[in-house]
Amino acid sequence: MEDATKRRILVIAVALAIGLGVMAKLFVIGEPAAGEQVSCTVAETGAQIELRVDAVESAMALRGWRCRQEGDTLYISARKVPVSPLFHEGHYETAVDGKTVEKIVLGDKTVWSRGA
Protein backbone atom coordinates (compact mmCIF):
# COMPACT_ATOMS: atom_id res chain seq x y z
CA MET A 1 0.00 0.00 0.00
CA GLU A 2 1.10 3.52 -0.65
CA ASP A 3 1.74 5.95 2.18
CA ALA A 4 -1.12 8.21 1.04
CA THR A 5 -3.60 5.31 1.16
CA LYS A 6 -2.39 4.27 4.62
CA ARG A 7 -2.78 7.84 5.82
CA ARG A 8 -6.34 8.06 4.47
CA ILE A 9 -7.27 4.79 6.15
CA LEU A 10 -5.75 6.02 9.43
CA VAL A 11 -7.61 9.35 9.22
CA ILE A 12 -10.91 7.57 8.50
CA ALA A 13 -10.34 5.12 11.37
CA VAL A 14 -9.57 7.95 13.81
CA ALA A 15 -12.63 9.92 12.65
CA LEU A 16 -14.85 6.86 13.11
CA ALA A 17 -13.44 6.19 16.58
CA ILE A 18 -14.05 9.81 17.63
CA GLY A 19 -17.57 9.71 16.16
CA LEU A 20 -18.40 6.48 18.00
CA GLY A 21 -17.07 7.96 21.25
CA VAL A 22 -19.22 11.07 20.87
CA MET A 23 -22.29 9.00 20.02
CA ALA A 24 -21.71 6.71 23.02
CA LYS A 25 -21.33 9.70 25.34
CA LEU A 26 -24.49 11.31 24.01
CA PHE A 27 -26.83 8.33 23.58
CA VAL A 28 -25.57 5.73 26.10
CA ILE A 29 -23.61 7.40 28.89
CA GLY A 30 -25.54 10.68 29.02
CA GLU A 31 -25.17 13.22 31.77
CA PRO A 32 -26.43 13.42 35.34
CA ALA A 33 -30.07 14.53 35.56
CA ALA A 34 -30.14 17.69 37.67
CA GLY A 35 -33.05 18.74 39.86
CA GLU A 36 -34.50 21.23 37.38
CA GLN A 37 -34.48 18.65 34.56
CA VAL A 38 -36.94 16.33 36.31
CA SER A 39 -40.29 16.74 38.00
CA CYS A 40 -41.17 14.66 41.01
CA THR A 41 -44.44 13.60 42.62
CA VAL A 42 -44.35 12.17 46.13
CA ALA A 43 -47.27 10.53 47.94
CA GLU A 44 -47.27 9.05 51.43
CA THR A 45 -49.46 5.97 51.69
CA GLY A 46 -49.31 4.53 55.16
CA ALA A 47 -45.77 3.42 55.90
CA GLN A 48 -44.68 3.78 52.26
CA ILE A 49 -43.53 6.77 50.27
CA GLU A 50 -44.40 6.50 46.58
CA LEU A 51 -42.19 8.46 44.24
CA ARG A 52 -42.70 9.20 40.54
CA VAL A 53 -40.03 11.04 38.57
CA ASP A 54 -40.57 12.39 35.05
CA ALA A 55 -38.15 14.02 32.63
CA VAL A 56 -39.18 17.63 31.97
CA GLU A 57 -37.97 17.48 28.37
CA SER A 58 -40.05 15.13 26.23
CA ALA A 59 -37.09 14.16 24.05
CA MET A 60 -35.06 12.93 27.04
CA ALA A 61 -35.04 9.49 28.62
CA LEU A 62 -33.87 8.68 32.13
CA ARG A 63 -31.58 5.72 32.78
CA GLY A 64 -29.06 4.33 35.23
CA TRP A 65 -31.11 4.85 38.38
CA ARG A 66 -29.14 4.55 41.59
CA CYS A 67 -30.50 4.66 45.13
CA ARG A 68 -28.30 4.80 48.20
CA GLN A 69 -29.23 5.47 51.77
CA GLU A 70 -26.92 7.28 54.16
CA GLY A 71 -28.37 7.46 57.64
CA ASP A 72 -31.98 8.58 57.27
CA THR A 73 -31.47 10.25 53.87
CA LEU A 74 -32.18 8.44 50.59
CA TYR A 75 -30.17 9.72 47.62
CA ILE A 76 -31.52 8.96 44.15
CA SER A 77 -29.63 9.73 40.95
CA ALA A 78 -30.13 9.09 37.25
CA ARG A 79 -28.63 10.00 33.93
CA LYS A 80 -30.46 11.67 31.07
CA VAL A 81 -29.97 10.68 27.45
CA PRO A 82 -31.84 11.51 24.24
CA VAL A 83 -34.75 9.17 23.54
CA SER A 84 -33.53 6.31 21.35
CA PRO A 85 -34.35 2.67 20.69
CA LEU A 86 -31.95 1.84 23.55
CA PHE A 87 -33.53 4.14 26.14
CA HIS A 88 -37.04 5.47 25.74
CA GLU A 89 -38.50 5.70 29.26
CA GLY A 90 -38.86 9.24 30.56
CA HIS A 91 -40.18 8.28 33.99
CA TYR A 92 -39.35 6.23 37.06
CA GLU A 93 -41.57 4.94 39.86
CA THR A 94 -40.61 3.42 43.17
CA ALA A 95 -41.91 2.92 46.68
CA VAL A 96 -39.73 3.49 49.72
CA ASP A 97 -40.16 2.28 53.29
CA GLY A 98 -41.13 5.47 55.11
CA LYS A 99 -40.01 4.12 58.49
CA THR A 100 -36.31 4.35 57.62
CA VAL A 101 -36.29 7.57 55.58
CA GLU A 102 -36.53 11.14 56.81
CA LYS A 103 -35.48 12.86 53.60
CA ILE A 104 -35.31 12.01 49.87
CA VAL A 105 -32.80 13.82 47.64
CA LEU A 106 -33.09 13.51 43.86
CA GLY A 107 -29.93 14.65 42.11
CA ASP A 108 -29.15 17.89 43.91
CA LYS A 109 -32.68 18.71 45.09
CA THR A 110 -34.56 17.63 48.22
CA VAL A 111 -37.92 16.34 46.97
CA TRP A 112 -39.38 15.15 50.26
CA SER A 113 -38.68 15.47 53.94
CA ARG A 114 -40.73 14.29 56.88
CA GLY A 115 -42.94 16.99 58.29
CA ALA A 116 -42.32 19.47 55.48
C-alpha beads as a LAMMPS data file, in Angstrom:
LAMMPS data file: protein, C-alpha beads

116 atoms
115 bonds

1 atom types
1 bond types

-500.0 500.0 xlo xhi
-500.0 500.0 ylo yhi
-500.0 500.0 zlo zhi

Masses

1 110.0

Atoms # bond

1 1 1 0.000 0.000 0.000
2 1 1 1.105 3.523 -0.648
3 1 1 1.737 5.947 2.183
4 1 1 -1.117 8.210 1.038
5 1 1 -3.603 5.308 1.160
6 1 1 -2.387 4.266 4.615
7 1 1 -2.776 7.844 5.817
8 1 1 -6.339 8.062 4.466
9 1 1 -7.271 4.794 6.149
10 1 1 -5.754 6.016 9.431
11 1 1 -7.613 9.347 9.223
12 1 1 -10.906 7.567 8.498
13 1 1 -10.340 5.116 11.370
14 1 1 -9.567 7.947 13.811
15 1 1 -12.626 9.924 12.648
16 1 1 -14.853 6.858 13.106
17 1 1 -13.440 6.188 16.580
18 1 1 -14.054 9.805 17.633
19 1 1 -17.566 9.712 16.163
20 1 1 -18.396 6.482 17.995
21 1 1 -17.071 7.961 21.246
22 1 1 -19.217 11.069 20.871
23 1 1 -22.295 8.996 20.019
24 1 1 -21.713 6.706 23.022
25 1 1 -21.326 9.697 25.343
26 1 1 -24.491 11.312 24.010
27 1 1 -26.835 8.325 23.584
28 1 1 -25.573 5.734 26.098
29 1 1 -23.607 7.399 28.893
30 1 1 -25.540 10.677 29.021
31 1 1 -25.175 13.222 31.770
32 1 1 -26.435 13.425 35.344
33 1 1 -30.070 14.535 35.563
34 1 1 -30.136 17.686 37.671
35 1 1 -33.049 18.738 39.863
36 1 1 -34.500 21.227 37.376
37 1 1 -34.484 18.647 34.558
38 1 1 -36.936 16.328 36.306
39 1 1 -40.286 16.740 38.005
40 1 1 -41.167 14.663 41.010
41 1 1 -44.436 13.601 42.620
42 1 1 -44.351 12.170 46.128
43 1 1 -47.265 10.532 47.942
44 1 1 -47.274 9.054 51.430
45 1 1 -49.462 5.973 51.690
46 1 1 -49.310 4.529 55.157
47 1 1 -45.773 3.421 55.903
48 1 1 -44.684 3.781 52.256
49 1 1 -43.534 6.773 50.274
50 1 1 -44.403 6.503 46.582
51 1 1 -42.195 8.460 44.237
52 1 1 -42.696 9.204 40.542
53 1 1 -40.031 11.039 38.571
54 1 1 -40.565 12.386 35.047
55 1 1 -38.154 14.020 32.629
56 1 1 -39.178 17.628 31.973
57 1 1 -37.972 17.480 28.367
58 1 1 -40.052 15.129 26.234
59 1 1 -37.085 14.161 24.053
60 1 1 -35.060 12.930 27.043
61 1 1 -35.042 9.489 28.619
62 1 1 -33.871 8.677 32.131
63 1 1 -31.582 5.720 32.784
64 1 1 -29.057 4.332 35.232
65 1 1 -31.108 4.850 38.377
66 1 1 -29.143 4.546 41.593
67 1 1 -30.496 4.661 45.133
68 1 1 -28.296 4.801 48.199
69 1 1 -29.226 5.473 51.774
70 1 1 -26.917 7.276 54.162
71 1 1 -28.370 7.456 57.638
72 1 1 -31.977 8.575 57.268
73 1 1 -31.470 10.254 53.870
74 1 1 -32.184 8.442 50.591
75 1 1 -30.170 9.723 47.622
76 1 1 -31.516 8.963 44.146
77 1 1 -29.630 9.735 40.954
78 1 1 -30.129 9.087 37.252
79 1 1 -28.634 9.999 33.927
80 1 1 -30.461 11.668 31.069
81 1 1 -29.975 10.681 27.446
82 1 1 -31.839 11.513 24.237
83 1 1 -34.745 9.172 23.540
84 1 1 -33.533 6.315 21.345
85 1 1 -34.349 2.665 20.692
86 1 1 -31.950 1.839 23.555
87 1 1 -33.527 4.143 26.138
88 1 1 -37.041 5.470 25.745
89 1 1 -38.497 5.699 29.258
90 1 1 -38.858 9.238 30.564
91 1 1 -40.179 8.276 33.988
92 1 1 -39.349 6.229 37.060
93 1 1 -41.575 4.944 39.858
94 1 1 -40.612 3.423 43.166
95 1 1 -41.912 2.917 46.684
96 1 1 -39.733 3.490 49.724
97 1 1 -40.160 2.276 53.290
98 1 1 -41.129 5.466 55.106
99 1 1 -40.011 4.123 58.491
100 1 1 -36.314 4.348 57.619
101 1 1 -36.291 7.571 55.580
102 1 1 -36.534 11.142 56.810
103 1 1 -35.483 12.862 53.595
104 1 1 -35.311 12.009 49.865
105 1 1 -32.803 13.820 47.644
106 1 1 -33.095 13.514 43.858
107 1 1 -29.933 14.646 42.115
108 1 1 -29.150 17.890 43.915
109 1 1 -32.678 18.707 45.093
110 1 1 -34.565 17.633 48.222
111 1 1 -37.921 16.342 46.969
112 1 1 -39.377 15.147 50.255
113 1 1 -38.684 15.469 53.944
114 1 1 -40.734 14.285 56.880
115 1 1 -42.944 16.992 58.287
116 1 1 -42.318 19.470 55.479

Bonds

1 1 1 2
2 1 2 3
3 1 3 4
4 1 4 5
5 1 5 6
6 1 6 7
7 1 7 8
8 1 8 9
9 1 9 10
10 1 10 11
11 1 11 12
12 1 12 13
13 1 13 14
14 1 14 15
15 1 15 16
16 1 16 17
17 1 17 18
18 1 18 19
19 1 19 20
20 1 20 21
21 1 21 22
22 1 22 23
23 1 23 24
24 1 24 25
25 1 25 26
26 1 26 27
27 1 27 28
28 1 28 29
29 1 29 30
30 1 30 31
31 1 31 32
32 1 32 33
33 1 33 34
34 1 34 35
35 1 35 36
36 1 36 37
37 1 37 38
38 1 38 39
39 1 39 40
40 1 40 41
41 1 41 42
42 1 42 43
43 1 43 44
44 1 44 45
45 1 45 46
46 1 46 47
47 1 47 48
48 1 48 49
49 1 49 50
50 1 50 51
51 1 51 52
52 1 52 53
53 1 53 54
54 1 54 55
55 1 55 56
56 1 56 57
57 1 57 58
58 1 58 59
59 1 59 60
60 1 60 61
61 1 61 62
62 1 62 63
63 1 63 64
64 1 64 65
65 1 65 66
66 1 66 67
67 1 67 68
68 1 68 69
69 1 69 70
70 1 70 71
71 1 71 72
72 1 72 73
73 1 73 74
74 1 74 75
75 1 75 76
76 1 76 77
77 1 77 78
78 1 78 79
79 1 79 80
80 1 80 81
81 1 81 82
82 1 82 83
83 1 83 84
84 1 84 85
85 1 85 86
86 1 86 87
87 1 87 88
88 1 88 89
89 1 89 90
90 1 90 91
91 1 91 92
92 1 92 93
93 1 93 94
94 1 94 95
95 1 95 96
96 1 96 97
97 1 97 98
98 1 98 99
99 1 99 100
100 1 100 101
101 1 101 102
102 1 102 103
103 1 103 104
104 1 104 105
105 1 105 106
106 1 106 107
107 1 107 108
108 1 108 109
109 1 109 110
110 1 110 111
111 1 111 112
112 1 112 113
113 1 113 114
114 1 114 115
115 1 115 116
